[in-house]
Amino acid sequence: MPTLLVWGERDLILPAAHLAYARTRLPHARSHLFRDTGHMPQIERTAEVEALLRELWA
C-alpha cells in the first residue's frame, strides 16, 4: 500500500525525531520533512502536501 509520511520540522507534539523512527518501521514509505512547519503540515503547507500526494498517487 503506498504510504506517505509528512512531518513538520518544528512539531512540538511529535518531534521530527519520530519521523526517523517511522521510517524504520515503514521502510518502503515515502517521507517528507517540512522546514519551518509545526504539527499540522497538511494545514500549514496544504499545496505542498497536495503535490506530494498527487505524485504518490500518479
ABEGO torsion letter per residue (X at the ends): XBBBBBBBAABAABBAAAAAAAAAABAABBBBBBBGBBABAAAABAAAAAAAAAAAAX
